[in-house]
Amino acid sequence: MIYFLRGKVALVNTESVVIDVRDVGYELLVSHIDEYHIDEEVLVYTYNVVREDENYLIGFKTKEEKDVFLSLIKVKGLGPKTVINALSATTPNEVISAIASNNVAFLKKLPGLGAKAAGQIILDLKGEITGSKGNPKQYEEVYDALKSLGFKGAAIDRVLATINEPGATNEDILRIALRKLK
């Protein structure tokens, strides 16, 4: 298994980069393609995907991003391409915070993740990250409370997606959301 590659960025495509390592070009799918620049010297952590019909490398700028990726691909229904696309819209710390605070709204706004996948992520990974069980219904309950107060669904989703408070109660999240909605 290839743990990391050190070399120069030779090519930047829409979803991948080619890293020149001693005159051998390795193509890697990456999140945050805008962080790679031609002729830049980089160290990229890798994950090798080998399936019956495909074989490719995925690259990560940081060890933390790779660790979050490895956790997320353990979740039922999430594959490597879905996870790398989701990570392209966020940071590892934001994902960890969303899981720790049961923030389904934040997770489901990521590309390729719906409500079911977001809930499954919290159920499967919250204990791994925080040592406690997850409650993916927490943000749904706050959503319902805000809806009953007359707020619009899109506005509620936007606000809940910005709240990541590990250990917060429904009341805490409701209070923060109300401040942001006014």
N, C-alpha and C positions, 0 to 999 in steps of 0.2 A: 504494500500500500504506500502511496506517496503522501507524506504528511504535510510538506510544504514545498513550494518552488521559490527560488530566488533568481531573479533575472530582470531583463528590461522588457517593458511593454512594447511589442512590435506592431500590434494592430488592435484597434478598438472597433468592435462591431456594435450593433444595437443591443444585444443581450450578452455578448461574450467579449473576452479579450484573448489575445495570443501573447504568451510570455516566452521570450527567447531565453532559453537556459543553455548556454554553451552551444549555440547554433542548432538547437532543437526547439521547435515551436510547439508549445502546449496550449491548446484552446481550452478556456475555462468559462463556464456560465458564471456570471457574477451578479450580485445586487449592486446598486449604486454605481452604475457604469460610468457616471460622470466623475468619479474619483480616480479614474485611470487615465493617464496621459502618455502618448507615444514617447519613447526613449526614457521614460521614468524608471528608475531602479526600484523594484518592489519585492516584498516578501509576501507571498500569498499562501495561506493555509488551504488545504485541498480536501475534498471528499470525492471518492471515485464511485460512480454509479455503474454497476455492471448488471445488466438484465439480459434476458434471452435475445432481445432484438435491439438493444442499444448499450453503448458504453461511452460515458462522458465524464469529465471532471467538473466539479463546482469549486469556485474559489471564494475565499473570504479574506478581507483586509485585516481582521482581528480574530484572535482566539475566542473572544466572547461571542462574536457573531457565529463562528463555527459551532460553539457549544449550544447556543440557542437553536440553530439549525438542526443539530443532532437530536435535541430534545423534541422539536416539533415533528420531525419525520417519524418518530415513534408513535405519534397519534394516529389512530385508525382513520383511514380515508385521506391522509395527507401524503403526497408524494414529494420527491425532491424538487421538481420544477414548480409545483404549487408553492412550496415553502420558500424557495429562493425569490419567486415573484412577490410573495407577501412581504418578505424582508426588504425588498427594494423600496417599500413605501414607509419604512420605519427604522428604528434602531433597536439593537438587542435590549438595551435598558428599558425602552418603552414597552416592549413585548413582555419582559419579566414583570414590570410594574403592572401592566394590564392583567396578567395572570394572577399576580398576588392580590390584586384588588377586585377580582371577579368581573372585570370590565369587558363584557361581551360586546358592547357597542363599539369599543375601540377595535377589538380583534376582527369583528365582522366587516369593518370598513376597509380592511386590507385586501388587496387584489387576490381573488381566488378563494377567499374565505367567506362563508355564509354564516348564518346564525347557528346552524347545527354544528359546523366545524369549530366555531368559536367556543361554543359550550363544551364540546368534547375536549378541546385544548385545556380549558380550565379544569374539567373533571380529571383528566389524565395527568396534568403537569403541576397543578397547584401544590400537591403534597411533595413533589420532587423539589420544587423551588422554595416553598415556605415551611414545609413540614406539617401543614394542616390541610384539611379537605376543602375543596372548592365549592362554591355555590353559584353556578352560572345564572341562577334565577334572580340574584340580587339586583342587577341592573334592570332586569325586566320589571321587577316590583317597583323600583323607583320610576321607571318609564311610565308604568300604569298610573302611579300616583300623580305624576306631572301631567299626564294626559287628562286625568279627572279634574285637574285644576284649570284646564282650558288651554294648555300649551299645545302647539302643533308638533306632529311627529318628527318632521325634518329638523326642527329647531332643537327638540329634545335629543335626537340622535347626535347632532353636532356637539351639543354641550356634554353629553355623557361620554362621548369619544375622547374628550379632553381631560376627563377626571380619572386619575389613577392614584387611589389612596389605599394602599395595603392596610388591612385591618379595620377599615371604616365600616360603620354600621349603615344600614339603609337610611337612617335619619341623617347621618353625617353627609352621605352622598346627596340626599335630597336637599339639605341645607346649602351645600356648595352649588348644586345645580340651580337652585332658585336664585342665588346671588348672581350667577352668570346669565340667567335668562331675563333678568329685570333690566 
